[in-house]
Amino acid sequence: MLTLKINTIEQSASWVKRHARPLEVARWEYEFEEGSQQNVMNYLSAFQNEDGGFAHGLEPDFWVPHSNAMATWAAGRILIELDARADHEIVQKMVTYLINTSQKSGMWASVIPENSDYPHAPWWGYSEDAQNNWMFNPSVELAAMLIHWSDEEDEAWQVGWQSVSKACERLMAAEEMDFHEVSNFKQMTSLLDLHKKVFKNQTGHDYNVVLEKVKSLILHSVEQDPTKWGTSYQPFPLDFIDGPNDPLVGEFETLIDQNLDFYINEMSDEGIWDISWEWGTYPNEFAISRRYWQGILTVDRYKLLNRFERV
């Protein structure tokens, strides 16, 4: 079992503080150096528009300045990471945005037309049938966030459950699913774990049955041969696992330790990780995006290594 050394951690911290976005620097300091939650909030708020939605390349593969569901989802994950309170101004504005942009389908638009007017990876370009590819990515997780930050009498509660109910219909009928969307369903189950008793009344599906279906789709999507890891754009077991107490830990058994070893072995000499994809267009902007992603990956993977006591 591999464990990172103190000098490696210090090297990684130095790289993050030199090259990552201020947001990732603040997240690093919050996670590992007793930095403040408010400092992260301050930098995150720079990506939030007046309508409460997020944009401006928060998800670094598309740079549209108009509020959109995908950037708002990326912000929501950071807010969950911070255990942000429902009454925080950033959260309240985000909830208002999601209520105002909710659709009868239960899905928020994953890609907006304006994406194509700004630097972006090819898969973020807009087309009229784009939602057929994205489906409930990230809508089901956004819906769970609404429920997480609301009470039964709130409009957000109703909007959230309506979306989760429709998403569960898709989930239970699916034989396979894109791993990004499966990840959204996995996070939905984590966020709604405290609402197991009302889950069936709201969706018509038993929470534990839904969780087992999510697990089966994850097991189907993950490459379980470690010798093939890193050879293509694919999900790792740890892409779906938050820590040692995650309900998926028992499903992957020894693969988790192998995944942690893989992360440590794949770390660069600078103490960071690189991405496995390219845009093929906008070369100057992609170079910036790549650097942003390196910072994000470094923070996210160190969090996992820390939770599994590898640092």
LINGIBEL-V21239 format. One record per residue. N is the residue number from 1. OMEGA is omega in whole degrees, -180 to 180 (none if undefined). NEAR is the number of other ideal C-beta (glycine too) atoms within 12 Angstrom. D_CENTER is the distance of its C-alpha to the mean C-alpha in Angstrom with 1 decimal. Layout:
N & OMEGA & NEAR & D_CENTER
N & OMEGA & NEAR & D_CENTER
//
This chain:
1 & -178 & 15 & 27.3
2 & 178 & 21 & 26.2
3 & -180 & 18 & 25.5
4 & 180 & 30 & 24.8
5 & -177 & 15 & 27.8
6 & -178 & 12 & 28.0
7 & 176 & 12 & 29.1
8 & 179 & 25 & 26.0
9 & 179 & 27 & 23.8
10 & 178 & 17 & 26.0
11 & 179 & 22 & 25.8
12 & 179 & 38 & 22.0
13 & 179 & 31 & 22.1
14 & 179 & 19 & 24.8
15 & -179 & 29 & 22.8
16 & -177 & 39 & 19.8
17 & 177 & 26 & 22.4
18 & -165 & 21 & 24.3
19 & -176 & 25 & 21.8
20 & 174 & 35 & 18.2
21 & 175 & 32 & 17.4
22 & 179 & 24 & 18.8
23 & 180 & 37 & 15.4
24 & 174 & 41 & 14.4
25 & 180 & 30 & 18.0
26 & 178 & 32 & 17.7
27 & 178 & 36 & 14.6
28 & -179 & 38 & 16.6
29 & 178 & 24 & 19.7
30 & -176 & 29 & 18.0
31 & -167 & 33 & 16.9
32 & -175 & 26 & 20.0
33 & 179 & 19 & 22.8
34 & 175 & 10 & 23.0
35 & -174 & 26 & 21.7
36 & 173 & 16 & 21.4
37 & -176 & 24 & 18.6
38 & 179 & 19 & 20.5
39 & 176 & 23 & 20.3
40 & 180 & 33 & 16.5
41 & -178 & 31 & 17.0
42 & -180 & 23 & 19.7
43 & 178 & 30 & 17.8
44 & -178 & 39 & 14.8
45 & 179 & 29 & 17.5
46 & -180 & 21 & 18.8
47 & -176 & 37 & 16.1
48 & 178 & 36 & 17.0
49 & -178 & 26 & 19.9
50 & -179 & 14 & 22.8
51 & 177 & 21 & 21.7
52 & 178 & 30 & 18.6
53 & -178 & 37 & 16.1
54 & -178 & 42 & 14.2
55 & 172 & 33 & 15.0
56 & 176 & 30 & 16.9
57 & 175 & 36 & 14.5
58 & 166 & 39 & 11.7
59 & -163 & 36 & 9.8
60 & -178 & 38 & 12.7
61 & 170 & 34 & 13.7
62 & -165 & 40 & 15.3
63 & -179 & 31 & 17.4
64 & 179 & 35 & 18.6
65 & -178 & 25 & 19.7
66 & -180 & 30 & 19.7
67 & -180 & 32 & 17.2
68 & -174 & 43 & 14.8
69 & -174 & 46 & 12.3
70 & 177 & 43 & 9.6
71 & 178 & 43 & 10.0
72 & 174 & 47 & 10.4
73 & 179 & 42 & 7.1
74 & 177 & 37 & 5.8
75 & -180 & 45 & 8.7
76 & 178 & 44 & 8.3
77 & 178 & 35 & 5.5
78 & 179 & 39 & 8.3
79 & 176 & 37 & 10.9
80 & 178 & 27 & 10.1
81 & -179 & 26 & 10.2
82 & -174 & 28 & 13.5
83 & -177 & 16 & 14.7
84 & -180 & 30 & 15.7
85 & -179 & 18 & 18.7
86 & -177 & 24 & 19.1
87 & 177 & 13 & 22.0
88 & -175 & 23 & 20.5
89 & -179 & 20 & 21.3
90 & 180 & 35 & 17.9
91 & -179 & 34 & 16.5
92 & 178 & 23 & 19.7
93 & 178 & 32 & 19.5
94 & 179 & 45 & 16.0
95 & 179 & 40 & 17.3
96 & 178 & 28 & 20.4
97 & -177 & 35 & 18.6
98 & 177 & 44 & 16.8
99 & -176 & 31 & 20.1
100 & -177 & 21 & 22.0
101 & 180 & 29 & 20.0
102 & -178 & 29 & 19.6
103 & -179 & 22 & 21.5
104 & 180 & 10 & 23.8
105 & -174 & 23 & 21.9
106 & -179 & 29 & 19.1
107 & 167 & 36 & 16.7
108 & -179 & 42 & 15.8
109 & -178 & 34 & 16.5
110 & 179 & 39 & 13.6
111 & 180 & 36 & 16.0
112 & -177 & 31 & 18.8
113 & -177 & 18 & 22.3
114 & 178 & 21 & 22.2
115 & -173 & 33 & 19.5
116 & -178 & 24 & 22.4
117 & -176 & 16 & 24.4
118 & 179 & 26 & 22.3
119 & -177 & 27 & 21.2
120 & 171 & 32 & 18.4
121 & -176 & 31 & 17.6
122 & -177 & 20 & 19.6
123 & 177 & 27 & 17.0
124 & 176 & 35 & 16.1
125 & -176 & 26 & 19.8
126 & 168 & 27 & 20.9
127 & -175 & 19 & 23.2
128 & -179 & 12 & 24.6
129 & -175 & 11 & 23.3
130 & -175 & 23 & 19.7
131 & 177 & 25 & 18.4
132 & 178 & 16 & 20.1
133 & -176 & 21 & 17.8
134 & -179 & 33 & 14.5
135 & -175 & 33 & 15.8
136 & 169 & 42 & 13.4
137 & 6 & 37 & 10.2
138 & -166 & 42 & 8.7
139 & -176 & 43 & 11.8
140 & 178 & 49 & 12.0
141 & 175 & 43 & 9.0
142 & 179 & 50 & 10.5
143 & 178 & 48 & 13.7
144 & 176 & 44 & 12.9
145 & 177 & 43 & 12.0
146 & 179 & 44 & 15.4
147 & -179 & 38 & 17.1
148 & -176 & 36 & 15.8
149 & -178 & 34 & 17.2
150 & 176 & 29 & 20.4
151 & -174 & 18 & 23.7
152 & -178 & 15 & 25.7
153 & -176 & 8 & 27.8
154 & 175 & 21 & 25.0
155 & 180 & 21 & 24.3
156 & 178 & 33 & 20.6
157 & -179 & 28 & 21.2
158 & 180 & 22 & 23.1
159 & -179 & 35 & 20.7
160 & -178 & 41 & 17.8
161 & 177 & 35 & 20.0
162 & 179 & 28 & 21.4
163 & -180 & 42 & 18.2
164 & 180 & 45 & 17.2
165 & 179 & 33 & 20.8
166 & 178 & 29 & 20.7
167 & -180 & 43 & 17.4
168 & 176 & 35 & 19.2
169 & 177 & 22 & 22.1
170 & -177 & 33 & 20.2
171 & -173 & 37 & 18.6
172 & 179 & 24 & 22.0
173 & -173 & 15 & 23.8
174 & 173 & 23 & 21.5
175 & 174 & 12 & 22.8
176 & -175 & 16 & 19.9
177 & 175 & 32 & 16.6
178 & -172 & 27 & 14.3
179 & 176 & 26 & 11.8
180 & 179 & 32 & 8.8
181 & 177 & 35 & 10.3
182 & 178 & 37 & 11.3
183 & 176 & 34 & 7.9
184 & 178 & 45 & 7.5
185 & 179 & 43 & 11.0
186 & 180 & 42 & 10.5
187 & 175 & 40 & 8.4
188 & -180 & 45 & 11.1
189 & 178 & 42 & 13.7
190 & -179 & 32 & 12.6
191 & -176 & 32 & 12.7
192 & 179 & 39 & 15.9
193 & -180 & 24 & 17.6
194 & -178 & 14 & 20.0
195 & -179 & 29 & 21.0
196 & -174 & 21 & 22.3
197 & -179 & 13 & 25.7
198 & -174 & 23 & 25.0
199 & -177 & 29 & 22.5
200 & 178 & 20 & 25.4
201 & -177 & 16 & 27.3
202 & -173 & 30 & 24.5
203 & -175 & 34 & 23.4
204 & -178 & 18 & 26.4
205 & 177 & 32 & 24.4
206 & -177 & 20 & 24.6
207 & -176 & 29 & 21.4
208 & 177 & 18 & 22.4
209 & 178 & 20 & 23.2
210 & 180 & 37 & 19.8
211 & 179 & 30 & 18.1
212 & 178 & 21 & 20.6
213 & 177 & 31 & 19.9
214 & 178 & 40 & 16.1
215 & -178 & 29 & 17.3
216 & 179 & 24 & 19.8
217 & 177 & 34 & 17.5
218 & 180 & 40 & 15.3
219 & 179 & 26 & 18.5
220 & -173 & 21 & 19.7
221 & -176 & 28 & 16.9
222 & 172 & 32 & 16.8
223 & -175 & 26 & 19.6
224 & 174 & 23 & 21.6
225 & -176 & 15 & 24.1
226 & -180 & 25 & 23.2
227 & -179 & 10 & 25.8
228 & -180 & 14 & 23.7
229 & 177 & 27 & 20.5
230 & -179 & 20 & 19.9
231 & 179 & 12 & 22.3
232 & 178 & 11 & 19.9
233 & -173 & 18 & 16.3
234 & 179 & 21 & 15.2
235 & 172 & 31 & 12.9
236 & 176 & 37 & 14.1
237 & -176 & 39 & 14.6
238 & 172 & 36 & 12.5
239 & -177 & 32 & 9.3
240 & -172 & 37 & 9.8
241 & -176 & 33 & 11.6
242 & -177 & 28 & 11.2
243 & -175 & 21 & 14.8
244 & -178 & 21 & 18.4
245 & -179 & 13 & 18.6
246 & -179 & 27 & 15.8
247 & 180 & 23 & 17.7
248 & -175 & 35 & 16.9
249 & -179 & 23 & 18.7
250 & -178 & 16 & 22.0
251 & -174 & 25 & 21.1
252 & 175 & 29 & 20.5
253 & -173 & 14 & 23.3
254 & -179 & 16 & 24.3
255 & -180 & 29 & 21.4
256 & 178 & 34 & 19.3
257 & 178 & 25 & 22.0
258 & 178 & 26 & 22.4
259 & 177 & 36 & 18.7
260 & 177 & 36 & 19.0
261 & 179 & 24 & 22.3
262 & 179 & 29 & 20.9
263 & -179 & 36 & 18.4
264 & 180 & 29 & 21.4
265 & -177 & 17 & 23.6
266 & 178 & 25 & 21.4
267 & -179 & 30 & 21.2
268 & 178 & 20 & 23.3
269 & 178 & 12 & 26.5
270 & 180 & 21 & 24.8
271 & -179 & 35 & 22.5
272 & 176 & 37 & 19.2
273 & 179 & 32 & 17.3
274 & 179 & 22 & 17.5
275 & -176 & 27 & 15.5
276 & -178 & 18 & 17.0
277 & 177 & 20 & 17.2
278 & 177 & 19 & 19.4
279 & -173 & 26 & 20.0
280 & 177 & 13 & 23.7
281 & 178 & 20 & 24.4
282 & -173 & 25 & 24.4
283 & -179 & 13 & 25.1
284 & 180 & 13 & 25.3
285 & 178 & 22 & 22.1
286 & 179 & 26 & 20.3
287 & 177 & 17 & 21.8
288 & 179 & 22 & 20.2
289 & 180 & 32 & 16.8
290 & 180 & 28 & 17.2
291 & 177 & 27 & 18.1
292 & -179 & 34 & 15.2
293 & 178 & 33 & 12.9
294 & 177 & 32 & 15.3
295 & 180 & 37 & 14.8
296 & -180 & 36 & 11.0
297 & -178 & 35 & 11.5
298 & 177 & 44 & 14.5
299 & -175 & 39 & 13.0
300 & -178 & 32 & 10.2
301 & 175 & 37 & 12.9
302 & 177 & 38 & 15.5
303 & 179 & 28 & 13.7
304 & 179 & 33 & 13.9
305 & 179 & 38 & 17.3
306 & -179 & 23 & 18.4
307 & 178 & 23 & 17.5
308 & 174 & 30 & 19.4
309 & 175 & 15 & 22.2
310 & 175 & 30 & 22.3
311 & none & 28 & 22.7
//
